[in-house]
Amino acid sequence: MEINTSSITDDFMRQLLATTKSYVIVFLKTGTHPYNPHVQQIIWEHGRRNLSLRAEGLMPIICPVKDECEIKGIAIFNTSLEQAKEIMDGDPAIMEGIFSYEVHTIMSFPGDSLPG
């Protein structure tokens, strides 16, 4: 696939880069106790909590990973790194060891969204 970059000028790139904002990306991973006997209910409540965070604008992007791999999900937080860690530490699936996570500060463009 060929990408046409001719319309992206250096000035356009500089202007766009000046609009970036700090966000936090979370990689949800398999935890130390993924075989909890109540795993389905705990994950269901984890999902309910995520949707509440989405509705509040704190976690506007939620991406469950469908591949069979260590990463189980990716999310973008519209919070500080410390607040994202605090939110994740209170997640029922994290607290039960079903999932673990890692967080990173990232930059992106406010208003970007996934296509409908």
C-alpha positions as CSV (number, residue, x, y, z in Angstrom):
1,M,0.0,0.0,0.0
2,E,1.4,3.3,-1.0
3,I,0.9,6.3,1.2
4,N,0.7,9.8,-0.3
5,T,2.7,12.1,2.0
6,S,3.0,15.1,-0.4
7,S,0.1,17.1,1.3
8,I,1.8,16.8,4.7
9,T,4.2,19.8,4.9
10,D,6.8,20.5,7.5
11,D,4.8,23.5,8.6
12,F,1.6,21.4,9.0
13,M,3.5,18.9,11.0
14,R,4.9,21.6,13.3
15,Q,1.5,23.1,13.9
16,L,-0.1,19.8,14.6
17,L,2.6,18.6,16.9
18,A,2.2,21.8,18.9
19,T,-1.4,20.7,19.8
20,T,-0.5,17.3,21.3
21,K,-1.6,16.5,24.9
22,S,-0.3,14.0,27.4
23,Y,-2.3,10.9,28.0
24,V,-1.7,7.5,29.6
25,I,-1.7,4.2,27.9
26,V,-2.4,1.0,29.9
27,F,-1.5,-2.5,28.7
28,L,-3.6,-5.0,30.6
29,K,-1.8,-8.3,30.9
30,T,-2.4,-11.8,32.3
31,G,-2.0,-11.6,36.1
32,T,-0.5,-14.0,38.6
33,H,-3.9,-15.7,39.4
34,P,-5.8,-15.9,36.1
35,Y,-7.8,-19.0,37.1
36,N,-9.8,-17.6,40.0
37,P,-13.0,-19.7,40.3
38,H,-15.1,-16.5,40.0
39,V,-13.1,-15.2,37.0
40,Q,-16.1,-14.6,34.7
41,Q,-18.0,-12.5,37.3
42,I,-14.9,-10.5,38.2
43,I,-14.1,-9.8,34.6
44,W,-17.8,-8.8,34.0
45,E,-17.5,-6.2,36.9
46,H,-14.1,-5.1,35.5
47,G,-15.9,-4.4,32.2
48,R,-18.8,-2.5,34.0
49,R,-16.2,-0.4,35.8
50,N,-14.4,0.3,32.5
51,L,-17.6,1.5,30.8
52,S,-18.2,3.8,33.8
53,L,-14.7,5.3,33.4
54,R,-15.5,5.7,29.7
55,A,-18.8,7.4,30.4
56,E,-16.9,9.8,32.8
57,G,-14.3,10.6,30.1
58,L,-11.5,9.2,32.1
59,M,-10.8,6.2,29.8
60,P,-12.2,7.2,26.4
61,I,-10.5,4.4,24.5
62,I,-11.0,0.8,25.6
63,C,-9.6,-2.0,23.4
64,P,-9.9,-5.7,24.5
65,V,-7.3,-7.8,22.7
66,K,-8.7,-10.8,20.9
67,D,-5.4,-12.6,20.2
68,E,-4.2,-15.4,22.4
69,C,-1.3,-13.5,24.0
70,E,-0.2,-12.0,27.3
71,I,-1.8,-8.6,26.5
72,K,-5.5,-8.8,27.3
73,G,-6.4,-5.1,26.6
74,I,-5.2,-1.6,25.9
75,A,-6.8,1.6,27.2
76,I,-6.1,5.3,26.9
77,F,-6.6,7.3,30.0
78,N,-7.3,11.1,30.0
79,T,-5.7,11.4,33.4
80,S,-2.3,11.8,35.0
81,L,0.0,8.8,35.3
82,E,-0.6,8.7,39.1
83,Q,-4.4,8.8,38.7
84,A,-4.4,6.1,36.1
85,K,-2.3,3.8,38.4
86,E,-4.7,4.6,41.3
87,I,-7.7,3.7,39.1
88,M,-6.1,0.5,37.9
89,D,-5.1,-0.5,41.4
90,G,-8.8,-0.4,42.4
91,D,-9.9,-2.6,39.5
92,P,-11.5,-5.9,40.8
93,A,-9.6,-8.0,38.3
94,I,-6.3,-6.4,39.2
95,M,-7.0,-6.8,42.9
96,E,-7.8,-10.5,42.4
97,G,-4.6,-11.1,40.3
98,I,-6.6,-12.1,37.2
99,F,-4.9,-9.2,35.3
100,S,-1.8,-7.1,35.8
101,Y,-0.9,-3.9,34.0
102,E,1.8,-1.5,32.9
103,V,1.3,2.2,32.2
104,H,3.2,4.7,30.0
105,T,2.8,8.4,29.4
106,I,2.1,9.1,25.7
107,M,1.3,12.1,23.5
108,S,-1.6,12.3,21.1
109,F,-3.9,14.8,19.4
110,P,-7.0,15.9,21.3
111,G,-10.1,15.0,19.4
112,D,-8.7,12.0,17.6
113,S,-11.2,9.1,17.7
114,L,-11.7,5.7,16.2
115,P,-13.7,5.5,13.0
116,G,-17.3,4.6,13.4
